[in-house]
């Protein structure tokens, strides 16, 4: 019986590093830390509330 050699792909390597990093983060903070997905809101996106706030500031 011939055994297959274990190959570690780039995807496996990245996944293992992410898991290890997350476990370290949980141990450091005592709980999982949630990442914020929205970093910057584009000014080009229409936002009625933002327009109203700017109008109040200028008046």
mmJSON file of the N, C-alpha and C atoms, coordinates in Angstrom:
{"data_MODEL":{"atom_site":{
"group_PDB":["ATOM","ATOM","ATOM","ATOM","ATOM","ATOM","ATOM","ATOM","ATOM","ATOM","ATOM","ATOM","ATOM","ATOM","ATOM","ATOM","ATOM","ATOM","ATOM","ATOM","ATOM","ATOM","ATOM","ATOM","ATOM","ATOM","ATOM","ATOM","ATOM","ATOM","ATOM","ATOM","ATOM","ATOM","ATOM","ATOM","ATOM","ATOM","ATOM","ATOM","ATOM","ATOM","ATOM","ATOM","ATOM","ATOM","ATOM","ATOM","ATOM","ATOM","ATOM","ATOM","ATOM","ATOM","ATOM","ATOM","ATOM","ATOM","ATOM","ATOM","ATOM","ATOM","ATOM","ATOM","ATOM","ATOM","ATOM","ATOM","ATOM","ATOM","ATOM","ATOM","ATOM","ATOM","ATOM","ATOM","ATOM","ATOM","ATOM","ATOM","ATOM","ATOM","ATOM","ATOM","ATOM","ATOM","ATOM","ATOM","ATOM","ATOM","ATOM","ATOM","ATOM","ATOM","ATOM","ATOM","ATOM","ATOM","ATOM","ATOM","ATOM","ATOM","ATOM","ATOM","ATOM","ATOM","ATOM","ATOM","ATOM","ATOM","ATOM","ATOM","ATOM","ATOM","ATOM","ATOM","ATOM","ATOM","ATOM","ATOM","ATOM","ATOM","ATOM","ATOM","ATOM","ATOM","ATOM","ATOM","ATOM","ATOM","ATOM","ATOM","ATOM","ATOM","ATOM","ATOM","ATOM","ATOM","ATOM","ATOM","ATOM","ATOM","ATOM","ATOM","ATOM","ATOM","ATOM","ATOM","ATOM","ATOM","ATOM","ATOM","ATOM","ATOM","ATOM","ATOM","ATOM","ATOM","ATOM","ATOM","ATOM","ATOM","ATOM","ATOM","ATOM","ATOM","ATOM","ATOM","ATOM","ATOM","ATOM","ATOM","ATOM","ATOM","ATOM","ATOM","ATOM"],
"id":[1,2,3,4,5,6,7,8,9,10,11,12,13,14,15,16,17,18,19,20,21,22,23,24,25,26,27,28,29,30,31,32,33,34,35,36,37,38,39,40,41,42,43,44,45,46,47,48,49,50,51,52,53,54,55,56,57,58,59,60,61,62,63,64,65,66,67,68,69,70,71,72,73,74,75,76,77,78,79,80,81,82,83,84,85,86,87,88,89,90,91,92,93,94,95,96,97,98,99,100,101,102,103,104,105,106,107,108,109,110,111,112,113,114,115,116,117,118,119,120,121,122,123,124,125,126,127,128,129,130,131,132,133,134,135,136,137,138,139,140,141,142,143,144,145,146,147,148,149,150,151,152,153,154,155,156,157,158,159,160,161,162,163,164,165,166,167,168,169,170,171,172,173,174,175,176,177],
"type_symbol":["N","C","C","N","C","C","N","C","C","N","C","C","N","C","C","N","C","C","N","C","C","N","C","C","N","C","C","N","C","C","N","C","C","N","C","C","N","C","C","N","C","C","N","C","C","N","C","C","N","C","C","N","C","C","N","C","C","N","C","C","N","C","C","N","C","C","N","C","C","N","C","C","N","C","C","N","C","C","N","C","C","N","C","C","N","C","C","N","C","C","N","C","C","N","C","C","N","C","C","N","C","C","N","C","C","N","C","C","N","C","C","N","C","C","N","C","C","N","C","C","N","C","C","N","C","C","N","C","C","N","C","C","N","C","C","N","C","C","N","C","C","N","C","C","N","C","C","N","C","C","N","C","C","N","C","C","N","C","C","N","C","C","N","C","C","N","C","C","N","C","C","N","C","C","N","C","C"],
"label_atom_id":["N","CA","C","N","CA","C","N","CA","C","N","CA","C","N","CA","C","N","CA","C","N","CA","C","N","CA","C","N","CA","C","N","CA","C","N","CA","C","N","CA","C","N","CA","C","N","CA","C","N","CA","C","N","CA","C","N","CA","C","N","CA","C","N","CA","C","N","CA","C","N","CA","C","N","CA","C","N","CA","C","N","CA","C","N","CA","C","N","CA","C","N","CA","C","N","CA","C","N","CA","C","N","CA","C","N","CA","C","N","CA","C","N","CA","C","N","CA","C","N","CA","C","N","CA","C","N","CA","C","N","CA","C","N","CA","C","N","CA","C","N","CA","C","N","CA","C","N","CA","C","N","CA","C","N","CA","C","N","CA","C","N","CA","C","N","CA","C","N","CA","C","N","CA","C","N","CA","C","N","CA","C","N","CA","C","N","CA","C","N","CA","C","N","CA","C","N","CA","C","N","CA","C","N","CA","C"],
"label_alt_id":[null,null,null,null,null,null,null,null,null,null,null,null,null,null,null,null,null,null,null,null,null,null,null,null,null,null,null,null,null,null,null,null,null,null,null,null,null,null,null,null,null,null,null,null,null,null,null,null,null,null,null,null,null,null,null,null,null,null,null,null,null,null,null,null,null,null,null,null,null,null,null,null,null,null,null,null,null,null,null,null,null,null,null,null,null,null,null,null,null,null,null,null,null,null,null,null,null,null,null,null,null,null,null,null,null,null,null,null,null,null,null,null,null,null,null,null,null,null,null,null,null,null,null,null,null,null,null,null,null,null,null,null,null,null,null,null,null,null,null,null,null,null,null,null,null,null,null,null,null,null,null,null,null,null,null,null,null,null,null,null,null,null,null,null,null,null,null,null,null,null,null,null,null,null,null,null,null],
"label_comp_id":["UNK","UNK","UNK","UNK","UNK","UNK","UNK","UNK","UNK","UNK","UNK","UNK","UNK","UNK","UNK","UNK","UNK","UNK","UNK","UNK","UNK","UNK","UNK","UNK","UNK","UNK","UNK","UNK","UNK","UNK","UNK","UNK","UNK","UNK","UNK","UNK","UNK","UNK","UNK","UNK","UNK","UNK","UNK","UNK","UNK","UNK","UNK","UNK","UNK","UNK","UNK","UNK","UNK","UNK","UNK","UNK","UNK","UNK","UNK","UNK","UNK","UNK","UNK","UNK","UNK","UNK","UNK","UNK","UNK","UNK","UNK","UNK","UNK","UNK","UNK","UNK","UNK","UNK","UNK","UNK","UNK","UNK","UNK","UNK","UNK","UNK","UNK","UNK","UNK","UNK","UNK","UNK","UNK","UNK","UNK","UNK","UNK","UNK","UNK","UNK","UNK","UNK","UNK","UNK","UNK","UNK","UNK","UNK","UNK","UNK","UNK","UNK","UNK","UNK","UNK","UNK","UNK","UNK","UNK","UNK","UNK","UNK","UNK","UNK","UNK","UNK","UNK","UNK","UNK","UNK","UNK","UNK","UNK","UNK","UNK","UNK","UNK","UNK","UNK","UNK","UNK","UNK","UNK","UNK","UNK","UNK","UNK","UNK","UNK","UNK","UNK","UNK","UNK","UNK","UNK","UNK","UNK","UNK","UNK","UNK","UNK","UNK","UNK","UNK","UNK","UNK","UNK","UNK","UNK","UNK","UNK","UNK","UNK","UNK","UNK","UNK","UNK"],
"label_asym_id":["A","A","A","A","A","A","A","A","A","A","A","A","A","A","A","A","A","A","A","A","A","A","A","A","A","A","A","A","A","A","A","A","A","A","A","A","A","A","A","A","A","A","A","A","A","A","A","A","A","A","A","A","A","A","A","A","A","A","A","A","A","A","A","A","A","A","A","A","A","A","A","A","A","A","A","A","A","A","A","A","A","A","A","A","A","A","A","A","A","A","A","A","A","A","A","A","A","A","A","A","A","A","A","A","A","A","A","A","A","A","A","A","A","A","A","A","A","A","A","A","A","A","A","A","A","A","A","A","A","A","A","A","A","A","A","A","A","A","A","A","A","A","A","A","A","A","A","A","A","A","A","A","A","A","A","A","A","A","A","A","A","A","A","A","A","A","A","A","A","A","A","A","A","A","A","A","A"],
"label_entity_id":["1","1","1","1","1","1","1","1","1","1","1","1","1","1","1","1","1","1","1","1","1","1","1","1","1","1","1","1","1","1","1","1","1","1","1","1","1","1","1","1","1","1","1","1","1","1","1","1","1","1","1","1","1","1","1","1","1","1","1","1","1","1","1","1","1","1","1","1","1","1","1","1","1","1","1","1","1","1","1","1","1","1","1","1","1","1","1","1","1","1","1","1","1","1","1","1","1","1","1","1","1","1","1","1","1","1","1","1","1","1","1","1","1","1","1","1","1","1","1","1","1","1","1","1","1","1","1","1","1","1","1","1","1","1","1","1","1","1","1","1","1","1","1","1","1","1","1","1","1","1","1","1","1","1","1","1","1","1","1","1","1","1","1","1","1","1","1","1","1","1","1","1","1","1","1","1","1"],
"label_seq_id":[1,1,1,2,2,2,3,3,3,4,4,4,5,5,5,6,6,6,7,7,7,8,8,8,9,9,9,10,10,10,11,11,11,12,12,12,13,13,13,14,14,14,15,15,15,16,16,16,17,17,17,18,18,18,19,19,19,20,20,20,21,21,21,22,22,22,23,23,23,24,24,24,25,25,25,26,26,26,27,27,27,28,28,28,29,29,29,30,30,30,31,31,31,32,32,32,33,33,33,34,34,34,35,35,35,36,36,36,37,37,37,38,38,38,39,39,39,40,40,40,41,41,41,42,42,42,43,43,43,44,44,44,45,45,45,46,46,46,47,47,47,48,48,48,49,49,49,50,50,50,51,51,51,52,52,52,53,53,53,54,54,54,55,55,55,56,56,56,57,57,57,58,58,58,59,59,59],
"pdbx_PDB_ins_code":[null,null,null,null,null,null,null,null,null,null,null,null,null,null,null,null,null,null,null,null,null,null,null,null,null,null,null,null,null,null,null,null,null,null,null,null,null,null,null,null,null,null,null,null,null,null,null,null,null,null,null,null,null,null,null,null,null,null,null,null,null,null,null,null,null,null,null,null,null,null,null,null,null,null,null,null,null,null,null,null,null,null,null,null,null,null,null,null,null,null,null,null,null,null,null,null,null,null,null,null,null,null,null,null,null,null,null,null,null,null,null,null,null,null,null,null,null,null,null,null,null,null,null,null,null,null,null,null,null,null,null,null,null,null,null,null,null,null,null,null,null,null,null,null,null,null,null,null,null,null,null,null,null,null,null,null,null,null,null,null,null,null,null,null,null,null,null,null,null,null,null,null,null,null,null,null,null],
"Cartn_x":[0.832,0.0,0.885,0.631,1.409,0.656,1.38,0.758,0.979,-0.034,0.104,0.877,1.719,2.458,1.54,1.674,0.87,1.44,0.612,1.037,0.296,1.028,0.429,0.397,-0.802,-0.962,-0.924,-0.867,-0.887,-2.173,-3.269,-4.559,-4.563,-4.02,-3.942,-3.078,-1.962,-1.043,-1.718,-2.428,-3.123,-4.22,-4.976,-6.053,-5.512,-4.415,-3.812,-3.311,-2.702,-2.226,-3.371,-4.463,-5.625,-6.221,-6.33,-6.871,-5.976,-4.664,-3.725,-3.785,-3.86,-3.94,-5.211,-6.295,-7.568,-7.522,-6.944,-6.829,-5.957,-4.86,-4.002,-4.772,-5.571,-6.365,-7.386,-8.032,-9.013,-8.336,-7.162,-6.439,-5.98,-5.6,-5.115,-6.239,-7.429,-8.527,-9.574,-9.52,-10.487,-11.801,-11.967,-13.177,-12.857,-13.683,-13.439,-13.621,-12.736,-12.806,-13.456,-14.524,-15.237,-14.556,-14.306,-13.724,-14.818,-14.545,-15.505,-15.257,-16.294,-16.116,-16.102,-16.907,-17.01,-16.017,-14.949,-13.93,-14.237,-14.593,-14.824,-16.046,-16.966,-18.151,-17.873,-18.15,-17.886,-18.808,-18.265,-19.07,-19.993,-19.69,-20.494,-21.817,-21.902,-23.129,-24.15,-25.357,-26.402,-26.83,-26.781,-27.188,-27.985,-29.264,-30.147,-29.833,-29.534,-29.231,-27.963,-26.965,-25.723,-25.973,-26.776,-27.106,-27.829,-28.783,-29.512,-28.583,-27.66,-26.713,-25.849,-25.368,-24.528,-25.319,-26.592,-27.43,-27.627,-27.818,-27.998,-26.734,-25.585,-24.305,-24.061,-24.43,-24.181,-25.161,-26.333,-27.35,-27.066],
"Cartn_y":[-1.173,0.0,1.247,2.145,3.363,4.497,5.198,6.32,7.612,8.462,9.77,10.694,11.532,12.507,13.679,14.188,15.32,16.591,17.336,18.6,19.74,20.752,21.942,23.014,23.407,24.405,25.808,26.823,28.209,28.492,27.939,28.151,27.555,26.348,25.714,26.542,27.06,27.858,29.133,29.836,31.062,30.783,29.724,29.366,29.059,28.322,27.985,29.24,30.155,31.396,32.252,32.319,33.093,32.511,31.198,30.557,30.815,30.683,30.912,32.355,33.29,34.701,34.987,34.401,34.616,34.049,32.873,32.283,33.153,33.703,34.597,35.851,36.372,37.566,37.298,36.153,35.794,35.633,35.031,34.869,36.211,37.129,38.435,39.287,39.239,40.108,39.405,38.092,37.352,37.083,37.622,37.41,37.666,37.165,37.456,38.947,39.482,40.888,40.982,41.767,41.908,42.981,42.669,43.641,44.464,45.724,46.595,46.499,46.163,45.954,47.267,48.252,49.523,50.508,50.806,51.701,53.136,53.362,54.718,54.735,55.654,55.776,56.799,56.442,57.319,58.532,59.715,60.925,60.914,60.08,60.019,59.285,58.494,57.758,58.728,58.704,59.624,59.267,60.257,60.07,61.302,61.141,62.271,62.917,62.081,62.614,63.453,63.028,63.794,65.146,65.161,66.406,67.355,66.842,67.679,68.265,67.452,67.941,69.065,68.902,69.934,71.217,71.111,72.298,73.025,72.292,72.923,73.641,73.054,73.666,74.976,75.003,76.203,77.325,77.0,78.036,78.773],
"Cartn_z":[0.0,0.0,0.0,-0.941,-1.065,-0.369,0.49,1.198,0.424,0.443,-0.193,0.734,0.133,0.924,1.255,2.449,2.89,2.288,1.586,0.99,1.664,2.047,2.633,1.554,1.172,0.127,0.744,-0.115,0.366,1.129,0.623,1.278,2.685,2.827,4.148,5.094,4.576,5.38,5.871,4.976,5.363,6.385,6.168,7.078,8.472,8.536,9.828,10.538,9.784,10.397,10.906,10.169,10.605,11.881,11.917,13.117,14.322,14.132,15.23,15.695,14.763,15.111,15.9,15.476,16.173,17.59,17.753,19.097,20.008,19.465,20.247,20.662,19.742,20.017,21.125,21.074,22.092,23.449,23.475,24.734,25.292,24.419,24.871,25.432,24.811,25.21,26.065,26.115,26.911,26.203,25.011,24.232,22.77,21.844,20.428,20.142,19.331,18.96,17.59,17.494,16.231,15.387,14.132,13.221,12.582,12.368,11.692,10.196,9.451,8.015,7.254,7.69,6.977,7.583,6.88,7.391,7.01,5.77,5.283,4.386,4.655,3.821,2.728,1.51,0.385,0.423,0.107,0.048,-1.163,-2.127,-3.345,-3.122,-2.068,-1.785,-1.205,-1.731,-1.29,0.123,1.01,2.392,2.824,2.928,3.214,4.565,5.57,6.901,6.889,6.167,6.086,5.421,4.372,3.67,4.622,5.398,6.352,7.415,7.935,8.939,8.389,7.179,6.559,6.346,5.972,5.799,7.116,8.207,9.524,9.977,9.699,10.093,9.36,8.094,7.288,7.615,8.132,8.413,9.702],
"occupancy":[1.0,1.0,1.0,1.0,1.0,1.0,1.0,1.0,1.0,1.0,1.0,1.0,1.0,1.0,1.0,1.0,1.0,1.0,1.0,1.0,1.0,1.0,1.0,1.0,1.0,1.0,1.0,1.0,1.0,1.0,1.0,1.0,1.0,1.0,1.0,1.0,1.0,1.0,1.0,1.0,1.0,1.0,1.0,1.0,1.0,1.0,1.0,1.0,1.0,1.0,1.0,1.0,1.0,1.0,1.0,1.0,1.0,1.0,1.0,1.0,1.0,1.0,1.0,1.0,1.0,1.0,1.0,1.0,1.0,1.0,1.0,1.0,1.0,1.0,1.0,1.0,1.0,1.0,1.0,1.0,1.0,1.0,1.0,1.0,1.0,1.0,1.0,1.0,1.0,1.0,1.0,1.0,1.0,1.0,1.0,1.0,1.0,1.0,1.0,1.0,1.0,1.0,1.0,1.0,1.0,1.0,1.0,1.0,1.0,1.0,1.0,1.0,1.0,1.0,1.0,1.0,1.0,1.0,1.0,1.0,1.0,1.0,1.0,1.0,1.0,1.0,1.0,1.0,1.0,1.0,1.0,1.0,1.0,1.0,1.0,1.0,1.0,1.0,1.0,1.0,1.0,1.0,1.0,1.0,1.0,1.0,1.0,1.0,1.0,1.0,1.0,1.0,1.0,1.0,1.0,1.0,1.0,1.0,1.0,1.0,1.0,1.0,1.0,1.0,1.0,1.0,1.0,1.0,1.0,1.0,1.0,1.0,1.0,1.0,1.0,1.0,1.0],
"B_iso_or_equiv":[0.0,0.0,0.0,0.0,0.0,0.0,0.0,0.0,0.0,0.0,0.0,0.0,0.0,0.0,0.0,0.0,0.0,0.0,0.0,0.0,0.0,0.0,0.0,0.0,0.0,0.0,0.0,0.0,0.0,0.0,0.0,0.0,0.0,0.0,0.0,0.0,0.0,0.0,0.0,0.0,0.0,0.0,0.0,0.0,0.0,0.0,0.0,0.0,0.0,0.0,0.0,0.0,0.0,0.0,0.0,0.0,0.0,0.0,0.0,0.0,0.0,0.0,0.0,0.0,0.0,0.0,0.0,0.0,0.0,0.0,0.0,0.0,0.0,0.0,0.0,0.0,0.0,0.0,0.0,0.0,0.0,0.0,0.0,0.0,0.0,0.0,0.0,0.0,0.0,0.0,0.0,0.0,0.0,0.0,0.0,0.0,0.0,0.0,0.0,0.0,0.0,0.0,0.0,0.0,0.0,0.0,0.0,0.0,0.0,0.0,0.0,0.0,0.0,0.0,0.0,0.0,0.0,0.0,0.0,0.0,0.0,0.0,0.0,0.0,0.0,0.0,0.0,0.0,0.0,0.0,0.0,0.0,0.0,0.0,0.0,0.0,0.0,0.0,0.0,0.0,0.0,0.0,0.0,0.0,0.0,0.0,0.0,0.0,0.0,0.0,0.0,0.0,0.0,0.0,0.0,0.0,0.0,0.0,0.0,0.0,0.0,0.0,0.0,0.0,0.0,0.0,0.0,0.0,0.0,0.0,0.0,0.0,0.0,0.0,0.0,0.0,0.0],
"pdbx_formal_charge":[null,null,null,null,null,null,null,null,null,null,null,null,null,null,null,null,null,null,null,null,null,null,null,null,null,null,null,null,null,null,null,null,null,null,null,null,null,null,null,null,null,null,null,null,null,null,null,null,null,null,null,null,null,null,null,null,null,null,null,null,null,null,null,null,null,null,null,null,null,null,null,null,null,null,null,null,null,null,null,null,null,null,null,null,null,null,null,null,null,null,null,null,null,null,null,null,null,null,null,null,null,null,null,null,null,null,null,null,null,null,null,null,null,null,null,null,null,null,null,null,null,null,null,null,null,null,null,null,null,null,null,null,null,null,null,null,null,null,null,null,null,null,null,null,null,null,null,null,null,null,null,null,null,null,null,null,null,null,null,null,null,null,null,null,null,null,null,null,null,null,null,null,null,null,null,null,null],
"auth_seq_id":[1,1,1,2,2,2,3,3,3,4,4,4,5,5,5,6,6,6,7,7,7,8,8,8,9,9,9,10,10,10,11,11,11,12,12,12,13,13,13,14,14,14,15,15,15,16,16,16,17,17,17,18,18,18,19,19,19,20,20,20,21,21,21,22,22,22,23,23,23,24,24,24,25,25,25,26,26,26,27,27,27,28,28,28,29,29,29,30,30,30,31,31,31,32,32,32,33,33,33,34,34,34,35,35,35,36,36,36,37,37,37,38,38,38,39,39,39,40,40,40,41,41,41,42,42,42,43,43,43,44,44,44,45,45,45,46,46,46,47,47,47,48,48,48,49,49,49,50,50,50,51,51,51,52,52,52,53,53,53,54,54,54,55,55,55,56,56,56,57,57,57,58,58,58,59,59,59],
"auth_comp_id":["UNK","UNK","UNK","UNK","UNK","UNK","UNK","UNK","UNK","UNK","UNK","UNK","UNK","UNK","UNK","UNK","UNK","UNK","UNK","UNK","UNK","UNK","UNK","UNK","UNK","UNK","UNK","UNK","UNK","UNK","UNK","UNK","UNK","UNK","UNK","UNK","UNK","UNK","UNK","UNK","UNK","UNK","UNK","UNK","UNK","UNK","UNK","UNK","UNK","UNK","UNK","UNK","UNK","UNK","UNK","UNK","UNK","UNK","UNK","UNK","UNK","UNK","UNK","UNK","UNK","UNK","UNK","UNK","UNK","UNK","UNK","UNK","UNK","UNK","UNK","UNK","UNK","UNK","UNK","UNK","UNK","UNK","UNK","UNK","UNK","UNK","UNK","UNK","UNK","UNK","UNK","UNK","UNK","UNK","UNK","UNK","UNK","UNK","UNK","UNK","UNK","UNK","UNK","UNK","UNK","UNK","UNK","UNK","UNK","UNK","UNK","UNK","UNK","UNK","UNK","UNK","UNK","UNK","UNK","UNK","UNK","UNK","UNK","UNK","UNK","UNK","UNK","UNK","UNK","UNK","UNK","UNK","UNK","UNK","UNK","UNK","UNK","UNK","UNK","UNK","UNK","UNK","UNK","UNK","UNK","UNK","UNK","UNK","UNK","UNK","UNK","UNK","UNK","UNK","UNK","UNK","UNK","UNK","UNK","UNK","UNK","UNK","UNK","UNK","UNK","UNK","UNK","UNK","UNK","UNK","UNK","UNK","UNK","UNK","UNK","UNK","UNK"],
"auth_asym_id":["A","A","A","A","A","A","A","A","A","A","A","A","A","A","A","A","A","A","A","A","A","A","A","A","A","A","A","A","A","A","A","A","A","A","A","A","A","A","A","A","A","A","A","A","A","A","A","A","A","A","A","A","A","A","A","A","A","A","A","A","A","A","A","A","A","A","A","A","A","A","A","A","A","A","A","A","A","A","A","A","A","A","A","A","A","A","A","A","A","A","A","A","A","A","A","A","A","A","A","A","A","A","A","A","A","A","A","A","A","A","A","A","A","A","A","A","A","A","A","A","A","A","A","A","A","A","A","A","A","A","A","A","A","A","A","A","A","A","A","A","A","A","A","A","A","A","A","A","A","A","A","A","A","A","A","A","A","A","A","A","A","A","A","A","A","A","A","A","A","A","A","A","A","A","A","A","A"],
"auth_atom_id":["N","CA","C","N","CA","C","N","CA","C","N","CA","C","N","CA","C","N","CA","C","N","CA","C","N","CA","C","N","CA","C","N","CA","C","N","CA","C","N","CA","C","N","CA","C","N","CA","C","N","CA","C","N","CA","C","N","CA","C","N","CA","C","N","CA","C","N","CA","C","N","CA","C","N","CA","C","N","CA","C","N","CA","C","N","CA","C","N","CA","C","N","CA","C","N","CA","C","N","CA","C","N","CA","C","N","CA","C","N","CA","C","N","CA","C","N","CA","C","N","CA","C","N","CA","C","N","CA","C","N","CA","C","N","CA","C","N","CA","C","N","CA","C","N","CA","C","N","CA","C","N","CA","C","N","CA","C","N","CA","C","N","CA","C","N","CA","C","N","CA","C","N","CA","C","N","CA","C","N","CA","C","N","CA","C","N","CA","C","N","CA","C","N","CA","C","N","CA","C","N","CA","C","N","CA","C"],
"pdbx_PDB_model_num":[1,1,1,1,1,1,1,1,1,1,1,1,1,1,1,1,1,1,1,1,1,1,1,1,1,1,1,1,1,1,1,1,1,1,1,1,1,1,1,1,1,1,1,1,1,1,1,1,1,1,1,1,1,1,1,1,1,1,1,1,1,1,1,1,1,1,1,1,1,1,1,1,1,1,1,1,1,1,1,1,1,1,1,1,1,1,1,1,1,1,1,1,1,1,1,1,1,1,1,1,1,1,1,1,1,1,1,1,1,1,1,1,1,1,1,1,1,1,1,1,1,1,1,1,1,1,1,1,1,1,1,1,1,1,1,1,1,1,1,1,1,1,1,1,1,1,1,1,1,1,1,1,1,1,1,1,1,1,1,1,1,1,1,1,1,1,1,1,1,1,1,1,1,1,1,1,1]
}}}
